[in-house]
């Protein structure tokens, strides 16, 4: 389980692993053995800002991207899957988390995570 923050306006989800397994390769096309991060934001506008921040904050490669116009029209989410060096992927996911929490808080209450962060 990853980090999930939510409030009445939406949610953000973040996943990180230092080495992608066959499951991540099968589901998203992530390179096996390389670090992998998954960044989700809903509403999609929050997810787009998170994706933009993640890609600008670290040297990572886009593995997959889904948006309401391409693959997530029923959930109003933007989803970014990234790969690269372990430190870079972790930095990208952390940067996305911070902007996602900040933007989501402007739309409602402070987003809460029910569990301690592992990222």
Z-matrix of the N, CA and C atoms (Angstrom, degrees):
N
C 1 1.446
C 2 1.526 1 108.97
N 3 1.298 2 115.68 1 142.47
C 4 1.456 3 120.57 2 179.95
C 5 1.511 4 111.38 3 -105.92
N 6 1.305 5 114.58 4 -163.63
C 7 1.459 6 120.79 5 178.13
C 8 1.524 7 109.27 6 -83.03
N 9 1.326 8 116.45 7 131.43
C 10 1.460 9 122.05 8 175.86
C 11 1.520 10 107.29 9 -132.59
N 12 1.322 11 116.11 10 118.07
C 13 1.459 12 122.40 11 177.84
C 14 1.516 13 107.37 12 -114.35
N 15 1.328 14 116.77 13 138.96
C 16 1.453 15 118.39 14 179.87
C 17 1.509 16 113.01 15 -149.67
N 18 1.313 17 114.25 16 159.72
C 19 1.460 18 123.24 17 170.49
C 20 1.524 19 107.45 18 -149.67
N 21 1.333 20 117.12 19 -171.09
C 22 1.460 21 120.01 20 -176.13
C 23 1.528 22 113.13 21 -66.81
N 24 1.324 23 118.02 22 -16.71
C 25 1.467 24 121.65 23 -177.44
C 26 1.526 25 113.33 24 -90.75
N 27 1.330 26 117.74 25 -23.08
C 28 1.458 27 119.76 26 -177.35
C 29 1.513 28 112.27 27 166.79
N 30 1.322 29 115.67 28 -157.97
C 31 1.464 30 119.91 29 -179.32
C 32 1.522 31 110.15 30 -154.45
N 33 1.330 32 114.91 31 161.02
C 34 1.458 33 121.80 32 170.19
C 35 1.524 34 107.59 33 -129.23
N 36 1.324 35 115.76 34 144.98
C 37 1.457 36 121.79 35 178.90
C 38 1.520 37 108.05 36 -130.10
N 39 1.320 38 116.05 37 140.43
C 40 1.464 39 120.80 38 -178.53
C 41 1.518 40 109.93 39 -138.23
N 42 1.314 41 115.81 40 134.40
C 43 1.461 42 122.18 41 177.73
C 44 1.519 43 108.44 42 -130.01
N 45 1.320 44 116.59 43 146.79
C 46 1.464 45 121.14 44 177.44
C 47 1.521 46 109.01 45 -148.29
N 48 1.313 47 116.26 46 137.23
C 49 1.455 48 121.50 47 170.52
C 50 1.525 49 108.34 48 -141.66
N 51 1.314 50 116.27 49 141.82
C 52 1.462 51 121.06 50 -179.33
C 53 1.524 52 112.06 51 -72.70
N 54 1.347 53 117.19 52 -24.36
C 55 1.464 54 121.06 53 179.05
C 56 1.519 55 109.61 54 -141.75
N 57 1.320 56 115.37 55 117.22
C 58 1.463 57 120.22 56 179.32
C 59 1.528 58 110.15 57 -69.97
N 60 1.319 59 115.14 58 143.16
C 61 1.458 60 121.51 59 179.58
C 62 1.532 61 109.66 60 -102.12
N 63 1.313 62 115.52 61 -176.64
C 64 1.457 63 120.83 62 178.66
C 65 1.526 64 111.52 63 -63.63
N 66 1.326 65 117.62 64 -30.92
C 67 1.469 66 120.35 65 179.54
C 68 1.525 67 110.88 66 -64.09
N 69 1.340 68 117.54 67 -43.86
C 70 1.466 69 120.70 68 178.70
C 71 1.525 70 111.14 69 -69.45
N 72 1.314 71 116.81 70 -32.84
C 73 1.462 72 119.96 71 176.63
C 74 1.524 73 109.94 72 -66.46
N 75 1.318 74 116.49 73 -43.32
C 76 1.467 75 121.37 74 -178.90
C 77 1.525 76 111.33 75 -68.06
N 78 1.331 77 117.26 76 -44.40
C 79 1.466 78 121.14 77 -175.59
C 80 1.525 79 113.19 78 -74.94
N 81 1.329 80 117.36 79 -41.24
C 82 1.465 81 120.43 80 -171.60
C 83 1.528 82 114.50 81 -123.29
N 84 1.322 83 117.39 82 -10.45
C 85 1.457 84 119.76 83 -175.60
C 86 1.513 85 113.38 84 83.45
N 87 1.333 86 117.26 85 18.39
C 88 1.470 87 121.51 86 -179.63
C 89 1.524 88 109.98 87 -67.04
N 90 1.331 89 117.86 88 137.18
C 91 1.467 90 120.36 89 178.09
C 92 1.534 91 111.06 90 -62.72
N 93 1.310 92 116.43 91 128.59
C 94 1.463 93 121.57 92 -179.11
C 95 1.524 94 109.52 93 -64.81
N 96 1.336 95 115.85 94 134.49
C 97 1.450 96 122.00 95 176.62
C 98 1.515 97 115.29 96 86.88
N 99 1.334 98 118.70 97 -7.49
C 100 1.466 99 121.64 98 178.08
C 101 1.522 100 108.79 99 -102.21
N 102 1.314 101 116.18 100 158.65
C 103 1.462 102 120.61 101 178.23
C 104 1.521 103 109.81 102 -63.13
N 105 1.331 104 115.73 103 147.64
C 106 1.462 105 121.56 104 -177.99
C 107 1.524 106 109.12 105 -139.71
N 108 1.314 107 116.10 106 139.79
C 109 1.455 108 121.87 107 176.23
C 110 1.514 109 110.14 108 -131.98
N 111 1.322 110 116.19 109 143.90
C 112 1.463 111 121.91 110 176.64
C 113 1.518 112 107.17 111 -124.24
N 114 1.322 113 115.80 112 128.20
C 115 1.463 114 122.92 113 -176.53
C 116 1.523 115 107.56 114 -125.23
N 117 1.339 116 116.51 115 123.08
C 118 1.464 117 121.80 116 -178.45
C 119 1.516 118 108.88 117 -127.64
N 120 1.314 119 116.83 118 135.18
C 121 1.454 120 120.88 119 175.94
C 122 1.512 121 111.13 120 -136.84
N 123 1.323 122 116.27 121 133.97
C 124 1.458 123 122.29 122 175.91
C 125 1.521 124 108.18 123 -138.43
N 126 1.300 125 118.56 124 128.71
C 127 1.450 126 127.11 125 6.55
C 128 1.522 127 112.15 126 -65.36
N 129 1.324 128 114.67 127 163.39
C 130 1.464 129 120.91 128 -173.31
C 131 1.522 130 113.10 129 -57.21
N 132 1.313 131 117.95 130 -31.13
C 133 1.470 132 119.97 131 179.46
C 134 1.526 133 111.01 132 -60.79
N 135 1.313 134 117.20 133 -36.22
C 136 1.466 135 121.23 134 176.21
C 137 1.529 136 109.33 135 -66.98
N 138 1.322 137 116.79 136 -43.18
C 139 1.458 138 120.98 137 179.13
C 140 1.518 139 113.25 138 -62.91
N 141 1.336 140 117.11 139 -37.18
C 142 1.467 141 120.64 140 178.34
C 143 1.526 142 110.01 141 -65.12
N 144 1.324 143 117.21 142 -43.11
C 145 1.469 144 120.50 143 177.35
C 146 1.527 145 111.20 144 -63.72
N 147 1.330 146 116.62 145 -39.18
C 148 1.462 147 120.45 146 177.67
C 149 1.528 148 110.98 147 -63.90
N 150 1.331 149 116.62 148 -44.29
C 151 1.460 150 121.02 149 179.72
C 152 1.526 151 110.76 150 -62.67
N 153 1.322 152 116.75 151 -44.44
C 154 1.461 153 121.61 152 178.90
C 155 1.527 154 110.87 153 -59.51
N 156 1.319 155 116.14 154 -46.26
C 157 1.467 156 120.97 155 179.83
C 158 1.524 157 111.15 156 -63.49
N 159 1.327 158 116.81 157 -43.99
C 160 1.467 159 120.76 158 -179.27
C 161 1.523 160 111.20 159 -59.66
N 162 1.315 161 116.55 160 -45.21
C 163 1.465 162 120.05 161 -176.68
C 164 1.520 163 112.95 162 -71.41
N 165 1.322 164 116.88 163 -26.96
C 166 1.461 165 120.44 164 179.07
C 167 1.527 166 112.69 165 -86.27
N 168 1.328 167 117.50 166 -16.82
C 169 1.466 168 120.40 167 -174.30
C 170 1.526 169 114.06 168 -91.56
N 171 1.320 170 117.85 169 -16.49
C 172 1.468 171 119.83 170 -176.77
C 173 1.526 172 110.34 171 -154.28
N 174 1.309 173 115.63 172 159.49
C 175 1.461 174 122.12 173 179.75
C 176 1.527 175 109.00 174 -84.54
N 177 1.336 176 115.98 175 87.52
C 178 1.460 177 122.26 176 -179.38
C 179 1.527 178 109.21 177 -126.62
N 180 1.322 179 115.51 178 163.19
C 181 1.460 180 121.93 179 179.17
C 182 1.521 181 109.60 180 -108.67
N 183 1.324 182 116.48 181 140.31
C 184 1.461 183 121.50 182 175.81
C 185 1.524 184 108.23 183 -78.44
N 186 1.327 185 115.78 184 124.68
C 187 1.458 186 121.76 185 176.28
C 188 1.522 187 109.39 186 -95.27
N 189 1.341 188 116.29 187 -42.17
C 190 1.466 189 121.13 188 -179.76
C 191 1.522 190 109.25 189 -156.91
N 192 1.329 191 115.53 190 152.24
C 193 1.464 192 121.46 191 176.04
C 194 1.515 193 108.00 192 -143.94
N 195 1.324 194 116.13 193 131.15
C 196 1.462 195 121.90 194 176.49
C 197 1.512 196 108.72 195 -127.67
N 198 1.329 197 115.52 196 143.34
C 199 1.464 198 121.65 197 179.83
C 200 1.527 199 107.95 198 -144.03
N 201 1.339 200 117.64 199 173.35
C 202 1.461 201 118.50 200 177.80
C 203 1.533 202 113.00 201 -57.00
N 204 1.312 203 118.10 202 -29.67
C 205 1.460 204 120.76 203 178.48
C 206 1.529 205 112.17 204 -80.63
N 207 1.326 206 116.67 205 -13.75
C 208 1.461 207 120.49 206 -176.95
C 209 1.527 208 110.99 207 -145.44
N 210 1.318 209 116.27 208 79.76
C 211 1.453 210 119.72 209 169.70
C 212 1.514 211 119.10 210 106.63
N 213 1.336 212 119.60 211 -15.88
C 214 1.470 213 118.95 212 -178.56
C 215 1.528 214 112.47 213 -130.76
N 216 1.316 215 117.96 214 33.55
C 217 1.463 216 120.87 215 -174.29
C 218 1.526 217 113.49 216 -61.39
N 219 1.311 218 118.47 217 -27.01
C 220 1.457 219 120.17 218 -178.77
C 221 1.523 220 113.28 219 -85.57
N 222 1.327 221 117.70 220 -15.63
C 223 1.462 222 119.47 221 -177.22
C 224 1.522 223 113.86 222 -110.71
N 225 1.341 224 118.86 223 -7.80
C 226 1.465 225 123.16 224 -179.14
C 227 1.527 226 110.97 225 51.55
N 228 1.328 227 115.72 226 47.83
C 229 1.462 228 122.24 227 178.66
C 230 1.528 229 109.68 228 -119.75
N 231 1.321 230 115.62 229 153.28
C 232 1.459 231 121.71 230 166.61
C 233 1.520 232 106.32 231 -114.58
N 234 1.322 233 116.48 232 131.37
C 235 1.462 234 122.24 233 -175.38
C 236 1.523 235 109.12 234 -126.95
N 237 1.329 236 116.30 235 128.32
C 238 1.460 237 122.60 236 177.69
C 239 1.523 238 108.71 237 -122.40
N 240 1.325 239 116.65 238 130.02
C 241 1.463 240 122.43 239 173.99
C 242 1.523 241 106.33 240 -114.20
N 243 1.333 242 115.98 241 127.11
C 244 1.462 243 121.39 242 -176.61
C 245 1.519 244 110.96 243 -125.49
N 246 1.322 245 115.30 244 160.05
C 247 1.458 246 121.69 245 178.20
C 248 1.521 247 108.47 246 -143.79
N 249 1.322 248 115.91 247 160.63
C 250 1.458 249 120.74 248 178.04
C 251 1.506 250 111.09 249 155.45
N 252 1.320 251 115.36 250 -158.72
C 253 1.455 252 122.59 251 175.79
C 254 1.528 253 109.07 252 -61.17
N 255 1.318 254 117.17 253 142.70
C 256 1.462 255 121.74 254 -176.39
C 257 1.526 256 112.91 255 -53.92
N 258 1.324 257 117.54 256 -48.01
C 259 1.462 258 121.08 257 -179.54
C 260 1.513 259 112.56 258 -64.16
N 261 1.328 260 116.79 259 -38.44
C 262 1.462 261 120.84 260 -179.68
C 263 1.524 262 111.40 261 -68.16
N 264 1.325 263 116.79 262 -42.99
C 265 1.467 264 120.10 263 179.42
C 266 1.521 265 110.10 264 -64.39
N 267 1.316 266 116.48 265 -43.50
C 268 1.468 267 119.98 266 178.84
C 269 1.531 268 110.79 267 -62.02
N 270 1.331 269 117.90 268 -42.21
C 271 1.462 270 121.86 269 177.90
C 272 1.527 271 110.85 270 -62.81
N 273 1.323 272 117.40 271 -42.65
C 274 1.461 273 121.10 272 179.64
C 275 1.528 274 111.31 273 -63.05
N 276 1.329 275 116.69 274 -43.90
C 277 1.469 276 120.80 275 179.66
C 278 1.528 277 110.49 276 -66.05
N 279 1.321 278 117.43 277 -41.98
C 280 1.469 279 121.49 278 178.66
C 281 1.524 280 111.04 279 -63.22
N 282 1.321 281 117.71 280 -43.16
C 283 1.466 282 121.19 281 178.38
C 284 1.526 283 111.02 282 -63.73
N 285 1.331 284 116.18 283 -41.34
C 286 1.465 285 120.37 284 177.92
C 287 1.526 286 110.73 285 -63.10
N 288 1.327 287 116.46 286 -40.34
C 289 1.470 288 120.26 287 179.29
C 290 1.524 289 110.69 288 -60.24
N 291 1.320 290 117.34 289 -45.54
C 292 1.469 291 120.43 290 -176.52
C 293 1.526 292 111.90 291 -64.16
N 294 1.333 293 117.88 292 -45.54
C 295 1.464 294 119.27 293 179.62
C 296 1.528 295 110.25 294 -69.71
N 297 1.320 296 117.53 295 -36.05
C 298 1.462 297 120.50 296 178.51
C 299 1.517 298 112.32 297 -63.02
N 300 1.322 299 116.59 298 -44.93
C 301 1.469 300 120.45 299 177.92
C 302 1.524 301 110.80 300 -63.51
N 303 1.324 302 116.85 301 -41.57
C 304 1.467 303 121.26 302 -178.85
C 305 1.523 304 111.27 303 -63.76
N 306 1.324 305 116.68 304 -48.62
C 307 1.468 306 120.40 305 -178.30
C 308 1.523 307 110.80 306 -67.80
N 309 1.323 308 117.73 307 -42.82
C 310 1.462 309 120.69 308 179.54
C 311 1.525 310 111.17 309 -61.90
N 312 1.329 311 117.21 310 -35.17
C 313 1.472 312 121.20 311 178.89
C 314 1.524 313 111.82 312 -65.79
N 315 1.334 314 118.17 313 -26.83
C 316 1.471 315 119.68 314 177.69
C 317 1.521 316 111.66 315 -73.46
N 318 1.330 317 117.11 316 -16.54
C 319 1.466 318 121.79 317 -179.15
C 320 1.522 319 112.85 318 -97.43
N 321 1.322 320 117.53 319 -8.11
C 322 1.460 321 121.38 320 -177.89
C 323 1.515 322 110.17 321 -175.09
N 324 1.322 323 114.91 322 -153.79
C 325 1.466 324 121.11 323 179.75
C 326 1.527 325 110.43 324 -68.52
N 327 1.324 326 116.08 325 167.57
C 328 1.466 327 121.74 326 176.80
C 329 1.533 328 108.93 327 -58.86
N 330 1.339 329 118.86 328 123.44
C 331 1.469 330 120.58 329 179.70
C 332 1.530 331 111.15 330 -61.79
N 333 1.317 332 115.88 331 137.83
C 334 1.467 333 121.83 332 -177.91
C 335 1.520 334 110.57 333 -114.72
N 336 1.325 335 114.99 334 145.33
C 337 1.456 336 123.68 335 173.40
C 338 1.525 337 106.21 336 -112.90
N 339 1.322 338 117.73 337 124.74
C 340 1.466 339 121.27 338 -176.31
C 341 1.524 340 113.89 339 -73.70
N 342 1.312 341 117.77 340 -14.01
C 343 1.460 342 121.52 341 -176.50
C 344 1.525 343 110.13 342 -128.83
N 345 1.322 344 117.23 343 160.24
C 346 1.471 345 119.45 344 175.75
C 347 1.535 346 110.26 345 -63.82
N 348 1.312 347 116.42 346 142.47
C 349 1.462 348 121.06 347 179.73
C 350 1.524 349 110.15 348 -70.72
N 351 1.319 350 117.28 349 137.44
C 352 1.463 351 120.73 350 175.11
C 353 1.527 352 111.35 351 -104.09
N 354 1.309 353 117.00 352 -4.27
C 355 1.467 354 121.16 353 -178.08
C 356 1.513 355 109.15 354 -91.63
